[in-house]
């Protein structure tokens, strides 16, 4: 199954400031677009597998995603990642934060400096990370393959999040 994918982010807008000296507005247009394209394969700037999911966590719940054997692709086949090249997470909650970190045991360190690091994704927040090197962030089956997600219970309602993982198998 060939794969091609692009992870991208962009910013556009206008920033203005009222100038008191001559009663005019000064405007500055902003534009920034960043894209990481992945061709099919296992080398640099390549990937051959993707996981996309919409997940739900109950109040104060925590779950581990096993990157090496518990996720399934869109065709129902089990995914055994050996490297992760891209991570995209969107917290869909309007009130609660989502905590993203290596699993407490067998944690996938990936983009983290060490096992105690974590990213707090605020309500409505998005995280996008890429590593287009040939190996990506290594996944080690049974010893370095768990990503942990925790509902930071600012509200008691379920927290929903979307996740996409691009990598190699």
C-alpha positions, 0 to 999 in steps of 0.5 A: 500500500503506497502512502503519500502524506503532507503535514502542514501548518500556516498562519495568515493575517493582518496586524495593525497599529494606530499611528497617533502622529498622522492619524493613520493605521499602519498595517502589516500582512503576515504569512507563514506556511510550513509543510513536511511532505512524505513520499512512500518509503522508509528513507529520509522524507518518506513514510509507509504507514499512517494511523488516524483516530478519534479517541475519547477519554472519560473524566480523569481517564488515561490511556496508552497507545501501543505504537508497536502492535495495538493500533490498526490502519484504516484497512484493519491491519495491525500497525507495528511502527519501527519509527514515527515521522509525524505526530498531529494531535487536536484536543477537541474539548472546549474546557479540559486539557489533554496531557501527552507524554511517554508511557510510565512504563515502556514509554516512547520517548520520541520527541521528548528529552526524557521520560518525565517530559510532557506536553499539555494540549489546552482546550482546542489546542493542536500539536504538530511535530515532525522528524523526517530523518530516515529513522524518524523517532525510533519505536522499540517494541515492548520497551519503548512503544507506549504513548500516554494520554490523560484527561486533565479533568477541568471538566467532568465530561468526556474529552475527545481528541484526534490523532494522526501518526505517520511513520515506518514499519 
